[in-house]
Amino acid sequence: MVHKSPVALFVYNRPNLTAEVLAAISLYAPDSLFIISDGPKASREDFHAVNEVRRICNSVNWPCKVKRDYREVNLGCRNSITSGLSWVFSQVDEAIILEDDCLPDMTFFRFCSNLLEKYRDDSRIFTIGGFKAENTIGENHNSYYYSKYPCTWGWATWKRSYKDFDPNLADWSEDKNLQWLTDYLGDPFYANYWAYMLTKAKQGSNDWDYAWAYHCWINNALSIRPNINLIQNTGFNTMATHTKDSNHPFGKILSSKMSFPMRHPSEIKTTPHMDQILEDLIYSGIRKRQIHLLYREITASRG
């Protein structure tokens, strides 16, 4: 009998995207499905959109144990996801996690399920990600690599990893932790960027994934990232919480198929040049490019 890990789906007010992701999940046909639906904001349009999403989520058409957590009020992205994950892991030991804008290739499910089983008891590994940013050149002879950076655009994890996660970052203090962060990331610029984002998250921003990265780091944990992209992010538009730029290159990356049987790395250790590419492409490198652009604009305005 083929092992199929439980799936958790986070939805809000985008019926078309929800229908696409739910259709992909239906082809995988997990035995257990958790649906977490954030509540509507105070507008008629949002109320109708949320209700339409829930109507779609009530139409699961394969033999499956479905559990639904439909919120009456809007919690926001951060609180909806973190409370939803706590609810899921109060009932299962592992899960594949999707949001309504993370459209998976069908091989994503097998990739996650196989690796959830392989690393179930290996406390060095905390997450399995499905998204691979364009321009990151992998070690082509392997199916995946190990990274400091967790991926949360289509991913999987275990209850053991989520245990003790604090989305409120009570333990984080820039004064106390900056030197440790600099040593861990290996670059003062990286550390200053992450310190700023972690402090912003602690102060109440709607981001939750910076706190998740910090949780992985303080546990000295690694994340698995694929060497081909298994997730298409379909949510780059003005309706998104964070990904509002419809021309963003990450929104143009299509998914591919993972080959099986997978080729596993021979050693469990980070891949430093890949982590540097990720940092420069997704995290502090964006801030550095913004600073350079602002400097050029200021210089140009001064003649």
Residue pairs with C-beta under 8 A, 6 or more apart in sequence:
3 113
3 117
4 28
4 29
4 30
4 31
4 109
4 113
5 30
5 94
5 95
5 96
5 109
5 112
5 113
5 116
5 117
5 156
6 30
6 31
6 32
6 33
6 34
6 88
6 92
6 94
6 95
6 96
7 25
7 28
7 30
7 32
7 33
7 34
7 95
7 96
7 97
7 98
7 109
8 33
8 34
8 35
8 36
8 84
8 85
8 88
8 95
8 96
8 97
8 98
9 21
9 22
9 25
9 33
9 34
9 35
9 36
9 57
9 98
9 99
9 100
10 36
10 38
10 80
10 81
10 84
10 97
10 98
10 99
10 100
11 18
11 35
11 36
11 37
11 38
11 53
11 54
11 57
11 99
11 100
12 37
12 38
12 50
12 53
12 80
12 100
13 40
13 46
13 49
13 50
13 53
13 239
14 49
14 53
14 100
14 101
14 235
14 239
15 49
15 52
15 53
15 56
17 100
17 101
17 103
17 234
17 235
18 53
18 56
18 57
18 100
19 56
20 103
20 234
21 98
21 99
21 100
21 101
21 102
21 103
21 104
22 56
22 57
22 60
24 103
24 104
24 106
25 33
25 98
26 60
26 61
26 62
27 106
28 106
28 109
29 62
29 63
29 64
30 64
30 96
30 109
31 63
31 64
31 65
32 64
32 65
32 67
32 92
33 60
33 64
33 65
33 66
33 67
34 66
34 67
34 68
34 69
34 84
34 87
34 88
34 91
34 92
34 95
35 57
35 66
35 67
35 68
35 69
35 70
36 69
36 71
36 80
36 81
36 84
36 87
36 88
37 50
37 53
37 54
37 57
37 68
37 69
37 70
37 71
38 50
38 71
38 74
38 75
38 76
38 77
38 80
39 50
39 70
39 71
39 72
39 73
39 74
39 75
40 46
40 47
40 49
40 50
40 51
40 74
41 74
46 74
53 100
54 70
57 68
60 66
67 91
69 84
69 87
71 80
75 83
76 206
77 206
77 207
77 208
77 241
77 242
78 167
78 205
78 206
78 207
78 208
79 167
81 99
81 208
82 165
82 167
82 208
85 97
85 162
85 165
86 162
88 95
89 95
89 159
89 162
89 163
92 159
93 158
93 159
93 160
94 116
94 120
94 156
94 157
94 158
94 159
95 156
95 157
96 109
96 112
96 113
96 116
96 155
96 156
97 152
97 154
97 155
97 156
97 157
98 104
98 154
99 153
99 235
100 235
101 233
101 234
101 235
101 240
101 243
102 130
102 131
102 153
102 154
102 231
102 232
102 233
102 234
102 235
103 231
103 232
103 233
103 234
103 255
104 130
104 154
104 230
104 231
104 232
104 255
105 230
105 231
105 232
105 255
105 256
105 257
105 258
106 257
107 230
107 257
107 258
107 260
108 130
108 154
108 230
108 231
108 255
108 258
110 258
110 260
111 128
111 130
111 143
111 144
111 226
111 230
111 258
111 262
112 128
112 130
112 155
112 156
113 156
114 262
115 128
115 144
115 156
115 224
116 128
116 156
116 158
118 264
119 125
119 128
119 224
120 158
122 268
123 160
123 221
124 220
124 221
124 222
124 268
125 146
125 221
125 222
125 223
125 224
125 268
126 150
126 157
126 158
126 161
126 216
126 219
126 221
126 222
126 223
127 150
127 151
127 152
127 155
127 156
127 157
127 161
127 216
127 221
127 223
127 224
128 155
128 156
128 157
128 223
128 224
129 150
129 151
129 152
129 153
129 154
129 155
129 223
129 224
129 225
129 226
130 151
130 153
130 154
130 155
130 226
130 229
130 230
130 231
131 151
131 153
131 154
131 229
131 230
131 231
131 233
132 138
132 225
132 226
132 227
132 228
132 229
132 230
133 229
133 250
133 253
133 278
133 281
133 282
134 229
134 249
134 250
134 252
134 253
135 277
135 281
136 274
136 277
136 278
136 281
137 277
138 145
138 226
138 227
138 228
138 274
139 145
139 227
139 265
139 271
140 227
141 263
142 227
142 263
142 264
142 265
143 226
143 227
143 258
143 259
143 262
143 263
143 264
144 224
144 225
144 226
144 227
144 262
144 264
144 265
145 224
145 225
145 227
145 265
145 271
145 274
146 222
146 223
146 224
146 225
146 265
146 268
146 269
146 270
146 271
147 222
147 223
147 224
147 225
147 270
147 271
147 274
147 275
147 278
148 184
148 185
148 216
148 217
148 222
148 223
148 270
148 275
149 213
149 223
149 225
149 275
149 278
149 279
149 282
149 283
150 209
150 212
150 213
150 216
150 223
151 223
151 225
152 209
152 212
153 231
153 233
154 230
154 231
161 216
161 221
164 215
165 211
165 212
165 215
166 211
166 215
167 208
167 211
167 212
168 202
168 211
169 198
169 201
169 202
169 211
169 214
171 218
172 198
172 199
172 202
172 214
174 195
174 198
174 199
177 195
178 191
178 192
178 195
181 191
181 194
181 195
181 217
182 188
182 190
182 191
184 191
184 217
185 191
185 194
185 279
187 279
189 284
189 288
190 279
190 283
190 284
192 284
193 283
193 284
193 287
194 210
194 213
194 214
194 283
194 284
197 207
197 210
198 210
198 211
198 214
200 207
200 210
201 207
201 208
201 210
201 211
202 211
206 241
206 242
207 242
216 223
222 268
222 269
222 270
225 274
226 258
228 256
228 257
228 258
229 253
229 254
229 255
229 256
230 255
230 256
230 258
231 255
232 253
232 254
232 255
233 243
233 250
233 251
233 253
234 251
235 243
235 251
236 243
236 244
236 245
236 246
236 247
236 248
236 250
236 251
237 243
237 244
237 246
238 244
238 246
243 250
243 251
245 251
279 285
280 288
